[in-house]
């Protein structure tokens, strides 16, 4: 069972509905939990530079658009994040989503879906370089 989402200290604890009972005296985390895991996911697809972005693909000459890296990032917003959201829903796990502004501008419905599913949205700059 998840008792807390990431990015928030114990006093501002963000809890799943199953753990909204108050802390008992001497407890730090709800329900006597002894381990809390912080989970974050990045929403960056589309905000990467046309060339030179880090990816698992070999680097190519910066005078050319890096199509392999771009396609790798495309997977994130087309398949990766939607599938990850489904997995998190099935496990009743909430995460902090660090969102690059340019990616949100390109994919507002995905950013909205992340928040509507109960995940915490966190700013991650407007672009990779800002």
C-alpha positions in Angstrom: 0.0 0.0 0.0 1.3 3.5 -0.8 1.1 5.9 2.0 2.7 9.1 0.5 3.5 10.7 -2.8 6.9 12.2 -3.5 8.0 15.8 -3.0 6.1 16.6 0.2 7.4 16.4 3.7 5.7 14.6 6.6 3.6 17.6 7.7 2.2 18.3 4.2 1.8 14.6 3.5 -0.2 13.8 0.4 -2.0 10.5 1.0 -4.1 8.1 -0.9 -7.7 7.9 0.2 -7.1 4.6 2.0 -4.6 6.4 4.4 -6.3 9.6 5.4 -6.6 8.6 9.0 -4.6 10.8 11.5 -1.2 9.8 12.8 -1.2 8.0 16.1 1.1 9.3 18.9 4.7 8.4 18.2 4.1 7.6 14.5 5.9 9.5 11.8 4.1 8.0 8.8 0.4 6.9 8.6 -0.6 3.4 9.4 2.7 2.6 11.0 4.5 2.5 7.7 8.2 1.9 8.0 9.1 2.6 4.4 8.0 5.4 2.0 9.0 5.5 -1.6 9.3 8.7 -3.6 8.3 8.2 -7.3 8.7 10.8 -10.0 8.1 10.7 -13.7 9.3 13.2 -16.3 7.1 14.8 -19.0 9.8 16.1 -21.4 8.9 14.7 -24.9 8.9 17.4 -27.5 10.8 19.9 -25.4 14.2 18.4 -26.3 16.6 20.3 -28.6 16.4 19.2 -32.3 19.9 17.8 -32.0 22.2 16.9 -29.1 19.6 15.7 -26.6 20.7 12.8 -24.4 19.2 9.5 -25.4 20.3 5.9 -25.7 21.0 6.4 -29.4 24.5 7.2 -30.6 25.1 10.9 -31.1 25.0 12.2 -34.7 26.5 15.4 -36.1 24.8 18.4 -34.6 24.2 20.0 -38.0 21.5 17.3 -38.6 18.2 16.8 -36.7 18.6 13.8 -34.4 15.6 11.8 -35.7 16.4 8.6 -33.7 16.5 10.6 -30.4 13.3 12.5 -31.4 11.5 9.2 -32.0 12.7 7.9 -28.7 11.3 10.9 -26.9 8.0 10.7 -28.9 7.5 7.2 -27.4 7.3 8.8 -24.0 4.2 10.9 -24.6 2.6 8.6 -27.2 3.0 5.3 -25.4 5.3 5.4 -22.3 3.5 7.9 -20.0 -0.1 6.7 -20.9 1.0 3.1 -20.1 2.8 4.1 -16.9 -0.3 6.0 -15.8 -2.3 2.8 -16.2 0.2 0.8 -14.2 0.2 3.4 -11.4 -3.7 3.4 -11.4 -3.8 -0.4 -11.1 -1.5 -0.2 -8.1 -3.1 2.9 -6.6 0.3 4.7 -6.6 0.7 8.4 -7.0 3.8 10.2 -8.4 5.2 13.6 -8.9 5.3 14.5 -12.6 8.1 17.0 -13.5 6.8 18.7 -16.6 8.8 20.8 -19.0 6.6 23.7 -20.1 7.2 23.2 -23.8 6.1 19.6 -23.5 2.9 20.7 -21.7 2.3 23.2 -24.5 2.7 20.5 -27.1 0.7 17.8 -25.2 -1.8 19.7 -22.9 -4.3 16.8 -22.8 -1.6 14.4 -21.4 -0.6 17.0 -18.8 -4.2 17.4 -17.8 -4.7 13.6 -17.6 -1.7 13.2 -15.3 -3.3 15.8 -12.9 -6.8 14.4 -13.3 -5.6 10.9 -12.3 -4.4 12.5 -9.0 -0.6 12.9 -9.6 1.3 16.0 -8.4 2.4 18.3 -11.2 5.8 20.0 -10.8 7.4 22.6 -13.0 10.6 21.5 -14.7 11.4 24.7 -16.6 10.0 26.0 -19.9 12.6 24.3 -22.0 15.5 22.0 -21.5 17.9 25.0 -21.4 15.7 27.4 -19.3 
